[in-house]
Protein backbone atom coordinates (compact mmCIF):
# COMPACT_ATOMS: atom_id res chain seq x y z
CA UNK A 1 0.00 0.00 0.00
CA UNK A 2 2.91 2.41 0.63
CA UNK A 3 5.05 1.44 -2.34
CA UNK A 4 7.26 -1.25 -0.83
CA UNK A 5 5.86 -4.14 -2.82
CA UNK A 6 9.38 -4.98 -4.05
CA UNK A 7 10.15 -6.32 -0.55
CA UNK A 8 7.66 -9.17 -1.00
CA UNK A 9 8.96 -10.12 -4.46
CA UNK A 10 10.71 -13.48 -4.91
CA UNK A 11 9.40 -14.77 -1.59
CA UNK A 12 10.82 -11.85 0.43
CA UNK A 13 14.35 -12.46 -0.85
CA UNK A 14 15.40 -8.83 -0.29
CA UNK A 15 14.75 -8.92 3.46
CA UNK A 16 15.26 -12.65 4.07
CA UNK A 17 12.73 -15.41 4.48
CA UNK A 18 14.39 -17.70 7.01
CA UNK A 19 13.42 -17.02 10.64
CA UNK A 20 15.49 -18.60 13.41
CA UNK A 21 14.72 -18.51 17.14
CA UNK A 22 17.06 -16.66 19.54
CA UNK A 23 20.13 -18.73 20.40
CA UNK A 24 20.05 -20.80 17.21
CA UNK A 25 23.50 -21.47 15.74
CA UNK A 26 24.11 -19.58 12.49
CA UNK A 27 25.90 -20.94 9.44
CA UNK A 28 29.36 -22.39 10.07
CA UNK A 29 30.14 -19.99 12.88
CA UNK A 30 32.39 -16.92 12.69
CA UNK A 31 33.87 -16.35 9.24
CA UNK A 32 37.67 -16.04 8.91
CA UNK A 33 37.29 -12.35 7.98
CA UNK A 34 35.17 -11.54 11.03
CA UNK A 35 37.37 -13.68 13.28
CA UNK A 36 40.42 -11.68 12.21
CA UNK A 37 38.70 -8.35 12.87
CA UNK A 38 37.43 -9.45 16.30
CA UNK A 39 40.51 -11.37 17.44
CA UNK A 40 38.48 -14.57 17.89
CA UNK A 41 38.85 -18.12 16.52
CA UNK A 42 37.27 -18.74 13.13
CA UNK A 43 34.27 -21.04 13.31
CA UNK A 44 33.33 -20.12 16.89
CA UNK A 45 29.55 -20.41 17.37
CA UNK A 46 27.44 -17.39 16.40
CA UNK A 47 23.90 -17.17 17.81
CA UNK A 48 20.76 -15.62 16.39
CA UNK A 49 20.65 -12.44 18.44
CA UNK A 50 18.18 -10.22 20.30
CA UNK A 51 17.78 -6.47 20.65
CA UNK A 52 19.14 -4.99 23.89
CA UNK A 53 15.99 -4.90 26.04
CA UNK A 54 14.95 -8.40 24.95
CA UNK A 55 18.42 -9.69 25.88
CA UNK A 56 18.01 -8.04 29.28
CA UNK A 57 14.68 -9.77 29.79
CA UNK A 58 16.26 -13.08 28.83
CA UNK A 59 19.07 -12.42 31.30
CA UNK A 60 16.80 -11.97 34.35
CA UNK A 61 13.43 -13.65 33.88
CA UNK A 62 14.48 -17.29 34.14
CA UNK A 63 16.56 -17.20 37.33
CA UNK A 64 16.29 -20.05 39.85
CA UNK A 65 14.39 -18.41 42.75
CA UNK A 66 14.27 -21.37 45.15
CA UNK A 67 14.72 -20.40 48.78
CA UNK A 68 13.64 -16.76 48.47
CA UNK A 69 9.99 -17.13 49.56
CA UNK A 70 8.66 -15.80 46.26
CA UNK A 71 5.18 -16.44 44.87
CA UNK A 72 6.68 -17.33 41.48
CA UNK A 73 8.68 -20.26 42.93
CA UNK A 74 7.33 -23.46 41.41
CA UNK A 75 5.10 -21.45 39.09
CA UNK A 76 5.45 -21.11 35.30
CA UNK A 77 7.89 -18.46 34.08
CA UNK A 78 4.82 -16.68 32.67
CA UNK A 79 4.12 -15.38 36.22
CA UNK A 80 7.18 -13.12 35.97
CA UNK A 81 7.56 -9.67 34.43
CA UNK A 82 10.98 -8.40 33.38
CA UNK A 83 11.39 -4.62 33.59
CA UNK A 84 14.43 -3.24 31.78
CA UNK A 85 14.73 0.30 33.12
CA UNK A 86 17.18 2.92 31.91
CA UNK A 87 16.69 6.10 29.89
CA UNK A 88 13.38 4.48 28.92
CA UNK A 89 11.76 1.34 30.34
CA UNK A 90 10.45 -1.88 28.78
CA UNK A 91 8.09 -4.33 30.49
CA UNK A 92 8.48 -7.88 29.14
CA UNK A 93 5.78 -10.44 29.87
CA UNK A 94 5.55 -13.86 28.25
CA UNK A 95 2.69 -16.32 27.76
CA UNK A 96 2.08 -19.82 26.42
CA UNK A 97 -0.53 -18.57 23.95
CA UNK A 98 -1.01 -15.18 22.29
CA UNK A 99 -2.53 -12.48 24.53
CA UNK A 100 -3.58 -9.19 22.96
CA UNK A 101 -3.19 -6.29 25.40
CA UNK A 102 -4.54 -2.88 24.32
CA UNK A 103 -1.70 -0.34 24.27
CA UNK A 104 0.98 -3.01 24.80
CA UNK A 105 3.07 -4.26 21.87
CA UNK A 106 2.79 -7.83 20.69
CA UNK A 107 2.12 -10.64 21.07
CA UNK A 108 5.26 -11.74 19.22
CA UNK A 109 6.03 -15.46 18.95
CA UNK A 110 9.52 -16.54 20.08
CA UNK A 111 10.69 -12.91 20.08
CA UNK A 112 12.48 -13.27 23.44
CA UNK A 113 12.18 -16.85 24.68
CA UNK A 114 11.68 -19.56 22.04
CA UNK A 115 8.23 -21.12 22.21
CA UNK A 116 6.65 -18.30 24.22
CA UNK A 117 4.68 -15.25 23.12
CA UNK A 118 6.05 -11.86 24.18
CA UNK A 119 4.11 -8.74 25.17
CA UNK A 120 6.19 -5.60 25.56
CA UNK A 121 4.94 -2.58 27.45
CA UNK A 122 7.03 0.53 27.78
CA UNK A 123 7.56 4.00 29.20
CA UNK A 124 9.18 6.34 26.72
CA UNK A 125 11.16 8.36 29.30
CA UNK A 126 12.08 7.17 32.80
CA UNK A 127 15.75 7.77 33.59
CA UNK A 128 15.65 10.69 31.17
CA UNK A 129 12.73 12.21 33.08
CA UNK A 130 14.53 11.92 36.42
CA UNK A 131 17.53 13.73 34.92
CA UNK A 132 15.22 16.40 33.51
CA UNK A 133 13.43 17.03 36.82
CA UNK A 134 16.58 17.04 38.94
CA UNK A 135 18.93 18.97 36.65
CA UNK A 136 16.31 21.62 35.84
CA UNK A 137 15.65 22.47 39.49
CA UNK A 138 16.97 25.68 41.06
CA UNK A 139 18.68 23.70 43.84
CA UNK A 140 20.61 21.45 41.42
CA UNK A 141 23.95 23.36 41.68
CA UNK A 142 23.84 22.98 45.48
CA UNK A 143 22.96 19.29 45.13
CA UNK A 144 25.82 18.75 42.69
CA UNK A 145 28.32 20.47 44.99
CA UNK A 146 27.24 18.45 48.03
CA UNK A 147 27.24 15.14 46.14
CA UNK A 148 30.70 15.86 44.72
CA UNK A 149 32.04 16.71 48.18
CA UNK A 150 30.82 13.29 49.39
CA UNK A 151 32.04 11.48 46.26
CA UNK A 152 28.48 10.35 45.60
CA UNK A 153 26.18 10.46 42.61
CA UNK A 154 23.45 13.08 42.86
CA UNK A 155 20.87 10.29 43.19
CA UNK A 156 22.69 8.55 46.04
CA UNK A 157 22.86 11.93 47.80
CA UNK A 158 19.15 12.59 47.19
CA UNK A 159 18.25 9.18 48.61
CA UNK A 160 20.25 9.88 51.79
CA UNK A 161 18.75 13.40 52.02
CA UNK A 162 15.23 11.95 51.85
CA UNK A 163 16.11 9.64 54.76
CA UNK A 164 17.19 12.72 56.75
CA UNK A 165 13.97 14.68 56.19
CA UNK A 166 11.43 11.86 56.47
CA UNK A 167 11.41 12.08 60.31
CA UNK A 168 9.23 9.32 61.81
CA UNK A 169 7.18 8.53 58.72
CA UNK A 170 8.11 6.23 55.82
CA UNK A 171 10.00 8.11 53.10
CA UNK A 172 7.23 7.63 50.52
CA UNK A 173 4.81 9.66 52.63
CA UNK A 174 6.76 12.87 51.93
CA UNK A 175 4.75 13.26 48.69
CA UNK A 176 1.30 13.25 50.30
CA UNK A 177 0.44 16.55 48.57
CA UNK A 178 2.80 16.39 45.56
CA UNK A 179 1.78 14.31 42.55
CA UNK A 180 3.40 13.78 39.12
CA UNK A 181 2.07 12.43 35.83
CA UNK A 182 5.28 11.28 34.09
CA UNK A 183 4.38 11.37 30.39
CA UNK A 184 6.47 14.42 29.48
CA UNK A 185 7.19 12.63 26.17
CA UNK A 186 3.79 11.03 25.57
CA UNK A 187 2.53 7.66 26.76
CA UNK A 188 3.71 4.43 25.12
CA UNK A 189 1.83 1.90 27.27
CA UNK A 190 -0.92 1.21 28.03
CA UNK A 191 -2.64 4.42 26.84
CA UNK A 192 -0.64 4.66 23.58
CA UNK A 193 -1.21 8.42 23.41
CA UNK A 194 1.69 10.49 22.14
CA UNK A 195 -0.20 13.73 22.80
CA UNK A 196 -0.09 13.37 26.59
CA UNK A 197 2.08 15.79 28.56
CA UNK A 198 3.67 15.77 32.00
CA UNK A 199 1.84 17.17 35.03
CA UNK A 200 2.90 18.25 38.53
CA UNK A 201 0.41 19.31 41.20
CA UNK A 202 1.32 20.59 44.66
CA UNK A 203 4.10 23.07 43.82
CA UNK A 204 5.22 25.72 46.32
CA UNK A 205 7.33 28.88 46.05
CA UNK A 206 10.27 27.38 47.93
CA UNK A 207 13.01 25.79 45.80
CA UNK A 208 15.51 24.44 48.31
CA UNK A 209 17.18 21.05 48.46
CA UNK A 210 14.27 19.55 50.42
CA UNK A 211 11.88 20.57 47.62
CA UNK A 212 14.17 19.05 44.98
CA UNK A 213 14.43 15.78 46.91
CA UNK A 214 10.66 15.51 47.32
CA UNK A 215 10.02 16.34 43.65
CA UNK A 216 12.56 13.63 42.71
CA UNK A 217 10.74 11.17 45.00
CA UNK A 218 7.35 12.05 43.47
CA UNK A 219 8.80 11.47 39.99
CA UNK A 220 10.22 8.07 40.97
CA UNK A 221 6.80 7.16 42.37
CA UNK A 222 5.07 8.33 39.18
CA UNK A 223 7.26 6.02 37.10
CA UNK A 224 6.37 3.13 39.43
CA UNK A 225 2.66 4.00 39.15
CA UNK A 226 3.13 3.83 35.37
CA UNK A 227 4.48 0.30 35.78
CA UNK A 228 1.44 -0.57 37.93
CA UNK A 229 -0.85 0.72 35.18
CA UNK A 230 0.92 -1.46 32.59
CA UNK A 231 0.77 -4.53 34.85
CA UNK A 232 -2.96 -4.00 35.46
CA UNK A 233 -3.60 -3.73 31.71
CA UNK A 234 -1.66 -6.95 31.07
CA UNK A 235 -3.50 -8.80 33.84
CA UNK A 236 -6.88 -7.56 32.62
CA UNK A 237 -6.07 -9.07 29.22
CA UNK A 238 -5.09 -12.48 30.61
CA UNK A 239 -1.57 -12.35 32.06
CA UNK A 240 -1.06 -13.49 35.65
CA UNK A 241 1.98 -11.72 37.15
CA UNK A 242 3.28 -12.13 40.71
CA UNK A 243 6.92 -10.99 40.64
CA UNK A 244 8.95 -8.22 38.99
CA UNK A 245 12.50 -8.83 37.75
CA UNK A 246 14.33 -5.52 37.31
CA UNK A 247 17.54 -4.76 35.44
CA UNK A 248 19.16 -1.76 33.78
CA UNK A 249 20.67 1.43 35.19
CA UNK A 250 17.68 2.45 37.31
CA UNK A 251 17.61 -0.94 39.04
CA UNK A 252 20.85 0.14 40.76
CA UNK A 253 18.87 2.86 42.57
CA UNK A 254 17.46 1.35 45.81
CA UNK A 255 14.72 4.00 46.09
CA UNK A 256 13.49 3.24 42.55
CA UNK A 257 13.42 -0.49 43.36
CA UNK A 258 11.62 -0.08 46.71
CA UNK A 259 9.00 2.23 45.19
CA UNK A 260 8.29 -0.35 42.46
CA UNK A 261 7.79 -3.02 45.12
CA UNK A 262 5.61 -0.82 47.36
CA UNK A 263 3.47 0.64 44.56
CA UNK A 264 2.84 -2.60 42.63
CA UNK A 265 2.58 -4.68 45.81
CA UNK A 266 4.93 -7.23 44.25
CA UNK A 267 8.42 -8.38 45.26
CA UNK A 268 11.26 -7.19 43.04
CA UNK A 269 14.10 -9.56 42.12
CA UNK A 270 17.51 -8.10 41.26
CA UNK A 271 20.15 -10.21 39.51
CA UNK A 272 23.52 -10.99 41.01
CA UNK A 273 25.07 -9.81 37.74
CA UNK A 274 23.81 -6.26 37.23
CA UNK A 275 24.61 -6.15 33.50
CA UNK A 276 21.71 -8.44 32.60
CA UNK A 277 21.78 -7.56 28.90
CA UNK A 278 25.24 -9.14 28.74
CA UNK A 279 23.95 -12.20 30.59
CA UNK A 280 21.20 -12.53 27.97
CA UNK A 281 23.76 -12.34 25.16
CA UNK A 282 25.90 -14.97 26.93
CA UNK A 283 22.85 -17.25 27.27
CA UNK A 284 22.31 -17.06 23.51
CA UNK A 285 25.97 -17.85 22.84
CA UNK A 286 25.89 -20.78 25.27
CA UNK A 287 22.93 -22.23 23.38
CA UNK A 288 24.52 -21.75 19.96
CA UNK A 289 27.72 -23.46 21.17
CA UNK A 290 25.76 -26.49 22.37
CA UNK A 291 26.64 -26.04 26.06
CA UNK A 292 22.92 -26.05 26.84
CA UNK A 293 20.11 -27.81 25.01
CA UNK A 294 17.61 -24.93 25.32
CA UNK A 295 17.36 -21.25 26.18
CA UNK A 296 15.19 -22.17 29.19
CA UNK A 297 17.90 -24.47 30.58
CA UNK A 298 20.57 -21.82 30.02
CA UNK A 299 18.48 -19.13 31.75
CA UNK A 300 17.95 -21.30 34.85
CA UNK A 301 21.67 -22.12 35.06
CA UNK A 302 23.19 -18.75 34.16
CA UNK A 303 20.80 -16.23 35.80
CA UNK A 304 21.34 -15.82 39.54
CA UNK A 305 19.27 -13.97 42.13
CA UNK A 306 21.29 -11.23 43.81
CA UNK A 307 18.71 -9.53 46.02
CA UNK A 308 14.97 -9.64 46.64
CA UNK A 309 13.12 -6.47 47.73
CA UNK A 310 9.69 -7.02 49.26
CA UNK A 311 6.89 -4.43 49.38
CA UNK A 312 6.06 -2.65 52.63
CA UNK A 313 2.51 -3.94 52.80
CA UNK A 314 1.70 -1.67 55.75
CA UNK A 315 1.96 1.30 53.34
CA UNK A 316 -0.49 -0.18 50.82
CA UNK A 317 -3.41 2.12 51.69
CA UNK A 318 -1.28 5.24 51.15
CA UNK A 319 -0.08 4.13 47.71
CA UNK A 320 -3.57 3.04 46.68
CA UNK A 321 -4.75 6.61 47.39
CA UNK A 322 -1.85 8.12 45.47
CA UNK A 323 -2.65 5.78 42.57
CA UNK A 324 -6.21 7.10 42.51
CA UNK A 325 -4.78 10.63 42.20
CA UNK A 326 -2.38 9.40 39.50
CA UNK A 327 -5.30 8.15 37.40
CA UNK A 328 -7.24 11.37 38.04
CA UNK A 329 -4.34 13.40 36.62
CA UNK A 330 -4.57 11.88 33.16
CA UNK A 331 -8.37 11.92 33.29
CA UNK A 332 -8.26 15.66 34.03
CA UNK A 333 -5.64 16.30 31.35
CA UNK A 334 -7.94 14.76 28.74
CA UNK A 335 -10.80 16.91 30.04
CA UNK A 336 -8.66 20.05 29.69
CA UNK A 337 -7.78 19.11 26.11
CA UNK A 338 -11.46 18.53 25.31
CA UNK A 339 -12.36 21.96 26.73
CA UNK A 340 -9.70 23.67 24.61
CA UNK A 341 -10.89 21.88 21.47
CA UNK A 342 -14.54 22.70 22.09
CA UNK A 343 -16.44 25.52 20.43
N, C-alpha and C positions, 0 to 999 in steps of 0.2 A: 504493500500500500504506500510505502514512503520511498520507493525507488531503489530498494536493495535486493531486488529479485535475483540478481546475479549470485548472491550468497547461497541460494538454495539450488543453483544449477549443479549438474553432475553429482547429485546426492551429497550436497554440502561440501564438496571437495575443497573449496577455498578456506573454510573455517574448520575443517576436520569433521569426521563422522564417527570416530571411535571414541567412546567414553569409558574411562577407567576409574574405578573407585579410588579414594585416597589410600596411599600406602602400596598400591600396586607397583610392581617392578616394571620399569620402562626399558624397552629395547634390549641392547646388550650391555647396559650400564654406561658409565661415563666414557665418552669418546676420547681417543688419544689427544685430540686438539684441546678439548675442555680440561682434560686431566693435566695437561702441561700448563695451561693458564692458571689452574687452581692449586697446583702443587699436590695433586692427589693421584693415587694409582688408577691407571686406565682400567675400565671394566668394573669399577666399584659400583655397587647397586645405586640406582637413582629411582626415587619414589615419585608417583603421581602426587602432586603437592596440594596445599590448601592456602587460601588467603590468610592474612595475619590473625584476624579475630577468630576465624574457624580453627586455626592451629592452636590458639590459646584455649578455646573451648575443649578441644581434644586433649590438651595437656592437663586439664584440671578435672573434668567431669567424671572420669572413670576411676578415681582413686579408691583404694581399699580403705573403707571407713570403720572397719571393725574395732570395737573398743572405745569409741568416742561418744556413745549414747545418742546417736543421731537417728532420726525417724527414717532416713533413707537406707539405713543398714538392713540388708536382707531384702530390700525392695528393688524393683527394676530401675535401671539407670534413667528411665524416663521420669522419675520423681525428682530429678535434679535439674537446676537451672544454672548454667554457666554465665557469669556476667564479666565481660572483658571491659574494664573501665580505665580510660585514659583521657585524652583530649575529648573524645566522644566515647559513648558506651554502647556495647552490643549485648543483647540478652538472648542466649542460645538455649532453646528447649527442644528436646527430641521426642519422637513418638513412634510407636510400632506401625501405625497407619497414618494416612494424611489427615491433618487437622487444619482447617482454614480458620484463621484468627483475623477478624477485621482490624486493619491498621498495623498488622504484623506481617513481615515478609515471609514468603513460603506458602505451603510446605515444599521443601526441596528434597528429593530422594537421594540418599547417600552423599549429601553435600558436605557433611562433617564426619559422621560415623557411618561406615558402610552398613547398609541394611536398615537404617533408621531414617525417618523423615525429620527434617530440620525446620523449625520456625525461628525467625530472627527478629526480635524487637530491637529498638535502638533509641538512644537519646543523642541528638545531633551535637550538642555541646555540653560537656560535663566538666572535665578538667579545665577546658578553655573558659568556661563561665566562672569558675572559682578564681582563676587568674584575673579575669576582667573585673570582678567585684572587688577583689582585694587590692589590685594594683591601681584601680581608679579611685580609691578612697583617699580622703584628705590626710588620714593618719598613716598612709603607707610608708612615707619616708621615715617616720619614727619607728614603725614596725621593722623596716629593713635594717635600720641602724641597731636596734636592740637584738634582732636575730643574728646579725653579723657579729656583734660583740660576744654573743654566746656560742658562736660557731654552729648555729642551727639554721635549718630552713625556715622560711617565714611561716610555713604551715605547722611545723613542730612548735614554734614559739606561740602561735595562735592557740594551739591545743592546750599548751601549758597555761597560757593566760586565761583561757576559759575556765580551767580548773581553779584558778585563783579567785575569779569573780563569782563563781557559782554559789558560794557560801554553803548553806546546809542542803540545798535542793539539788537534784540531779542536773547535770549540765544542760541537757536538752530542754529544760524548763525555762531557760533564759530567753527563749523566743516566744513566750506566751502571747505577746502582742505584736510580734514581727513575723510577717508571712511573705514568702516568695513564690511566684510562679516562674519556673526556670527556662521557659521556651523563648529565650532572647533571639534564637535563630530558627524559630518555627518548631513544630512538633513532628517527629518522625513516627513514634509509636506511643500509644495506640490510636491517637486522634488523626494522624496523617494530615496535618493542617499546617502548611508552610507559612500561612499568613499570621499565625499566632505570635504574640510578642511577650516579652518578659514583664513581670509585675512585682512591685514591692509595696506592701502596705504596713504602716506602723512607723514611718520615719519621724525622726526628731531633728531639732536644730543642732544638737551636739554632734561632733565628728571626732571624738577622741578614740583612743585605742580600744576602749571597752566597746564602743559602738561598732568599730570595724570587726572585732572578734565576734560579736553577736550577729552582725550581718553575714559574716562568713559561715557561722553555724546555721543560720536560717537557710542559706543557699545549699549547704551540704544536705540539710533535711529535705529541701525541695527536690533535690536530685533523687534522694531515697524514696520520697513520695512518688516520683515519676516511675521508679522501678516497681513500686507497689501497684500502680495503675496498670502497668504492662503485665505484671503477674496475674492480676485479677482478670484482665481481658483474656489471657491465655487459658486460665482455669475455666472461665465462663464458656470457652469454646470447646473444652474437653481435655485440656492438660490437667495433670494432678501433680503439683509441685510442693515439696516439703522442705527442701534445703537449697541454699544458694552457695555456689562455688565462685569466689571472686578471684580475679587476677588482673594484671595491668598496674600502671603507675599509681592509681588512686587506691588500690588495695593495700598499698604500703602505709596509708594514712589511717591510724587506729580510730580516729573519730568518724571518718567516712564509713569504715567497716561496722562500728558499733551502731551508728545511725541506721544502716541498712538492716541490721538484725532487729533493732528495736521497732522500726517503722513497718517492716514486713511481718514481724512476729516469727521470723524463721532464723534458724542458726546459719551462720556464715562459715564456710570452710575455706581456709587459706592454705595454699600448697607450701610444702617445705622448700621447693625450688621456686623462687619468686618470678623468674623469667619463664612463665608457663608457655608462651608462644614457642620458645626454643624447645621445651619438652615435647610439645606437639609435633614439631618438625622431626625431633629425634625418634618419636614413636613411629612416624611414617617411614623413616629410614630403616628402623629396626624390623619393620614388616617387610619392606622391599628386599632386605638382605637375607630374609628367611629366619632371623633369630626368633621371631614369634609367628604363630600360625594365623593370627588375626589381630586387627586393630584393638578389639575389645580386650584380648589377652595382654597386649602390650600396654594398654592404658592402666590395667589393674596392677601390672608389675612395675611400671615406670613412674606413675604418678603417686606421690606420697603426701599425706596430710601433715601440714606443719603446725597449724593452730586452728582451733574451733572457737568462734565467738558466739555466745548464746544471747538471745534477746532478754532485756530486763522486763519481764512480764508484768511487774508491778507498775510500770509506766504506760501500759497499754491504753488505758482510758485517755490519758493526755494526748498520745499520738493519734488515737482515733478522732479526737476533736480537731486536732490540727489538720488531719486528712480531710475532714468535712470542709474546713476553711479552704484548703488546697483546691478541692473540686469546685467550691463556690467561685474562686478567683477566675477560673477559665469560663465558667458559666456567665459571670458578670462581664468578662471581656467580650464574649460573643454578643451579649446584650448591648454593650456600648457600640460595637461595630454595626449592629442592626439599627440602632438609633441614628447613627451618623449617615447610614445609607438611605434612611427613610425620607419621605417627602415632607 
